[in-house]
Amino acid sequence: MNQHGEFIWYELITTDPNGAEAFYTKILNWQVRDSGHPEMDYRLISAQKDVAGLMQMPDEACSAGMQSAWLGYILVEDVDASIDSILASGGQIQMPATDIPNVGRIAMLSDPQGAVFYIMKGIDDDMCHSIDPSELGQCCWNELSTSDPTAALDFYQSQFGWQKGESIPMGDQPDPYQLMHYATKRDDTGMGAVTKVMDENMPPVWTFYFNVADIDQAAELIGKNGGQVVMGPIEVPDEKFILLGIDPQGAHFALAGPRIGEEV
């Protein structure tokens, strides 16, 4: 059973659901099906198990200037109480608390630096299967790039109980790559990290890494299908490589996987 403070779901809000579906099914071999929601086009993304959702960006969000984006859902014990606490700590509401029939209660907020995320309390305690570092197509890492890592760490620790892990130096940068652990699940790797934005003009944002079988093949497929690789592939621990990309609709995403056929 998932606990308070854990990521349990991911969602792509996009200006072109059909285009996004065509792109990601080629890159990650995902299967996409309609959720059956009677009032909106909401699609479920599966990699053997359900991984994420895909939805059309609402017209009002487009008018407000929202860009296509991946967002994460964090489990909370009480959505309304969490909203009050987040607001008191400097966060802001992006979408009020809403009840989704047969799903649960959700709200969209931003942290004090502006990174957007959902909170959610489901109608049942079923274990989520969106995150598995060992399974292809599933999320393996949650990374926050922010303007003020120290303040962001304090915020997420206070709201969700996250704990600091190893601090990895970033060359001549003053802020390290700070690994984070869930309060109830501490291991050698962790659930993600907090890092300083590479460009001060970039807004704080969460980036989610999905597993692929061959990082170089994935990079090639991104370019062939209208996306763009903006960084990588670069090597990281555990004989993995990562890349950062932008899909054809402008949403940022990340991939992780081995470099097949080359000694790492």
C-alpha positions as CSV (number, residue, x, y, z in Angstrom):
1,M,0.0,0.0,0.0
2,N,1.3,3.5,-0.9
3,Q,1.9,6.0,1.9
4,H,1.5,9.7,2.3
5,G,4.0,11.6,0.3
6,E,4.7,9.1,-2.4
7,F,4.3,9.7,-6.2
8,I,1.5,7.5,-7.4
9,W,0.6,8.7,-10.9
10,Y,1.8,10.7,-13.8
11,E,-0.1,12.7,-16.3
12,L,0.6,14.4,-19.7
13,I,-1.5,17.4,-20.3
14,T,-1.1,18.3,-24.0
15,T,-2.4,20.5,-26.8
16,D,-2.6,17.4,-29.1
17,P,-3.5,14.1,-27.5
18,N,-3.4,12.2,-30.8
19,G,0.0,13.5,-31.7
20,A,1.3,12.8,-28.2
21,E,-0.1,9.3,-28.3
22,A,1.6,8.6,-31.6
23,F,4.9,9.9,-30.4
24,Y,5.2,8.1,-27.1
25,T,3.9,4.8,-28.3
26,K,6.8,4.8,-30.7
27,I,9.4,5.9,-28.2
28,L,8.3,3.8,-25.2
29,N,6.2,1.1,-26.7
30,W,3.3,2.2,-24.5
31,Q,-0.3,1.1,-25.1
32,V,-3.0,3.7,-24.9
33,R,-6.7,3.2,-24.3
34,D,-9.7,5.4,-23.5
35,S,-10.5,5.6,-19.8
36,G,-14.2,5.7,-20.5
37,H,-14.7,9.0,-18.7
38,P,-18.0,10.3,-20.0
39,E,-17.1,14.0,-19.9
40,M,-13.6,14.3,-21.1
41,D,-10.9,12.7,-23.4
42,Y,-8.8,11.0,-20.8
43,R,-6.6,8.2,-21.9
44,L,-4.7,5.6,-19.9
45,I,-1.1,4.8,-20.7
46,S,0.1,1.2,-20.0
47,A,3.4,-0.6,-20.0
48,Q,2.0,-4.0,-19.0
49,K,0.5,-2.1,-16.0
50,D,-1.1,1.4,-16.1
51,V,1.6,4.0,-15.9
52,A,0.1,7.4,-16.6
53,G,-2.7,9.4,-18.0
54,L,-3.0,11.5,-21.2
55,M,-5.4,14.3,-21.5
56,Q,-6.4,17.3,-23.7
57,M,-5.3,20.6,-22.2
58,P,-8.5,22.6,-21.2
59,D,-9.2,25.7,-23.3
60,E,-9.0,27.9,-20.3
61,A,-5.5,26.6,-19.5
62,C,-4.4,27.2,-23.1
63,S,-5.8,30.8,-22.9
64,A,-3.8,31.3,-19.6
65,G,-0.6,30.4,-21.4
66,M,-0.1,26.9,-20.0
67,Q,2.3,24.7,-22.0
68,S,2.1,21.0,-22.6
69,A,3.6,19.3,-19.6
70,W,4.1,16.2,-17.6
71,L,2.8,16.4,-14.0
72,G,3.1,14.0,-11.0
73,Y,0.5,13.1,-8.4
74,I,1.6,12.8,-4.7
75,L,-0.6,10.7,-2.4
76,V,-1.9,12.6,0.7
77,E,-4.0,11.4,3.6
78,D,-6.4,14.4,3.4
79,V,-6.5,16.6,0.3
80,D,-8.1,19.6,2.0
81,A,-5.8,19.6,5.0
82,S,-2.8,19.3,2.7
83,I,-4.0,22.3,0.7
84,D,-4.3,24.4,3.8
85,S,-0.8,23.3,4.9
86,I,0.7,24.0,1.5
87,L,-0.9,27.4,1.2
88,A,0.4,28.3,4.7
89,S,3.9,27.3,3.6
90,G,3.9,29.6,0.5
91,G,2.4,27.3,-2.2
92,Q,-0.4,28.2,-4.5
93,I,-3.6,26.6,-5.8
94,Q,-3.6,25.9,-9.6
95,M,-6.8,23.9,-9.6
96,P,-9.2,23.6,-6.6
97,A,-9.9,20.3,-4.9
98,T,-12.1,18.2,-7.2
99,D,-13.8,14.8,-6.7
100,I,-13.3,12.5,-9.7
101,P,-16.0,9.7,-9.7
102,N,-14.6,6.2,-9.1
103,V,-11.1,7.7,-8.7
104,G,-10.7,10.0,-5.8
105,R,-10.1,13.6,-4.7
106,I,-7.4,15.7,-6.4
107,A,-6.0,19.2,-6.5
108,M,-3.3,20.9,-8.5
109,L,-0.9,23.2,-6.6
110,S,2.5,24.8,-7.0
111,D,5.3,24.9,-4.5
112,P,6.7,28.2,-3.3
113,Q,9.2,28.4,-6.2
114,G,6.5,27.6,-8.8
115,A,6.9,23.9,-9.6
116,V,3.5,22.4,-10.3
117,F,2.2,19.1,-8.9
118,Y,-1.0,17.3,-8.0
119,I,-2.0,15.9,-4.6
120,M,-4.5,13.0,-4.5
121,K,-6.4,10.8,-2.1
122,G,-7.8,7.8,-4.0
123,I,-11.1,6.0,-3.2
124,D,-9.2,2.9,-2.3
125,D,-5.8,1.8,-1.1
126,D,-4.7,-0.1,-4.2
127,M,-1.0,-0.1,-4.7
128,C,0.1,2.1,-7.7
129,H,2.2,0.6,-10.4
130,S,3.4,3.7,-12.1
131,I,6.9,3.5,-10.6
132,D,9.3,0.6,-11.0
133,P,13.1,1.2,-11.8
134,S,13.4,-2.3,-13.2
135,E,10.4,-2.3,-15.7
136,L,10.5,-0.9,-19.2
137,G,8.1,2.0,-19.8
138,Q,7.6,2.8,-16.2
139,C,8.9,5.8,-14.2
140,C,12.2,5.3,-12.4
141,W,13.1,8.8,-11.1
142,N,11.5,12.1,-10.1
143,E,13.7,15.2,-10.4
144,L,12.9,18.7,-9.3
145,S,14.9,21.5,-10.9
146,T,14.3,24.7,-8.9
147,S,15.5,28.2,-8.3
148,D,16.0,27.6,-4.6
149,P,16.9,24.0,-3.7
150,T,17.3,24.7,0.0
151,A,13.8,26.2,0.3
152,A,12.3,23.5,-1.9
153,L,13.8,20.8,0.2
154,D,12.4,22.3,3.3
155,F,9.0,22.6,1.7
156,Y,8.7,19.0,0.5
157,Q,10.2,17.6,3.7
158,S,7.6,19.5,5.8
159,Q,4.6,18.6,3.6
160,F,5.4,15.0,2.6
161,G,8.0,13.8,5.0
162,W,10.7,13.3,2.4
163,Q,14.3,12.8,3.8
164,K,17.6,13.8,2.4
165,G,19.9,11.2,1.0
166,E,23.4,11.5,-0.5
167,S,24.5,15.0,-1.8
168,I,26.3,14.6,-5.1
169,P,28.7,17.5,-6.0
170,M,28.0,19.2,-9.4
171,G,31.4,20.3,-10.5
172,D,31.9,24.0,-9.8
173,Q,28.2,24.5,-9.1
174,P,27.5,25.6,-5.5
175,D,24.4,23.5,-5.1
176,P,24.7,19.7,-5.1
177,Y,22.4,17.1,-6.7
178,Q,20.5,16.2,-3.6
179,L,19.0,12.7,-3.5
180,M,15.7,12.3,-1.7
181,H,13.9,9.3,0.0
182,Y,10.3,8.7,1.0
183,A,9.8,8.7,4.7
184,T,8.7,5.1,4.7
185,K,11.0,3.7,2.0
186,R,14.7,4.4,2.4
187,D,17.1,2.6,0.1
188,D,20.5,3.3,-1.4
189,T,19.1,5.1,-4.5
190,G,16.1,7.0,-3.3
191,M,12.9,8.2,-5.1
192,G,14.4,11.3,-6.9
193,A,16.4,14.4,-6.4
194,V,16.3,18.2,-6.1
195,T,18.8,20.2,-8.1
196,K,19.4,23.9,-9.1
197,V,17.9,25.0,-12.5
198,M,20.6,25.1,-15.2
199,D,19.4,28.4,-16.5
200,E,18.0,31.1,-14.1
201,N,15.5,32.0,-16.8
202,M,13.9,28.5,-16.6
203,P,10.9,28.1,-14.4
204,P,11.1,25.4,-11.6
205,V,9.7,22.1,-12.9
206,W,9.4,18.4,-12.1
207,T,10.9,16.0,-14.6
208,F,10.0,12.3,-14.7
209,Y,12.3,9.7,-16.1
210,F,10.9,6.6,-17.9
211,N,12.8,3.4,-18.6
212,V,13.8,2.3,-22.1
213,A,15.6,-0.8,-23.4
214,D,18.2,1.1,-25.5
215,I,19.0,4.8,-24.8
216,D,20.6,5.4,-28.3
217,Q,17.7,3.8,-30.1
218,A,15.3,6.0,-28.1
219,A,17.3,9.1,-28.9
220,E,17.1,8.3,-32.6
221,L,13.4,7.6,-32.5
222,I,12.8,11.0,-30.7
223,G,14.3,12.8,-33.7
224,K,12.6,10.7,-36.3
225,N,9.2,11.3,-34.7
226,G,9.2,15.1,-34.3
227,G,10.8,15.4,-30.9
228,Q,14.1,16.9,-29.8
229,V,16.9,15.6,-27.5
230,V,18.1,18.6,-25.5
231,M,20.7,16.8,-23.4
232,G,22.4,13.5,-23.5
233,P,22.7,10.6,-23.6
234,I,25.0,11.0,-20.6
235,E,26.2,8.3,-18.2
236,V,24.9,8.0,-14.7
237,P,25.5,5.3,-12.0
238,D,24.3,1.7,-12.3
239,E,25.5,1.4,-16.0
240,K,22.6,3.6,-17.1
241,F,22.4,6.6,-19.5
242,I,19.9,9.4,-19.4
243,L,18.6,12.0,-21.8
244,L,16.3,14.9,-21.6
245,G,13.9,15.5,-24.4
246,I,11.0,17.7,-25.7
247,D,8.0,16.0,-27.4
248,P,6.4,17.5,-30.5
249,Q,3.9,19.4,-28.4
250,G,6.6,21.0,-26.3
251,A,6.4,18.9,-23.1
252,H,9.7,18.1,-21.4
253,F,10.4,14.4,-20.5
254,A,13.3,12.2,-19.7
255,L,14.4,8.7,-20.4
256,A,16.9,6.3,-18.7
257,G,18.4,3.1,-20.0
258,P,21.5,1.1,-21.0
259,R,23.6,1.7,-24.1
260,I,23.3,-1.5,-25.9
261,G,26.3,-3.0,-27.6
262,E,28.8,-0.7,-26.0
263,E,30.7,-1.4,-22.9
264,V,29.7,1.0,-20.1
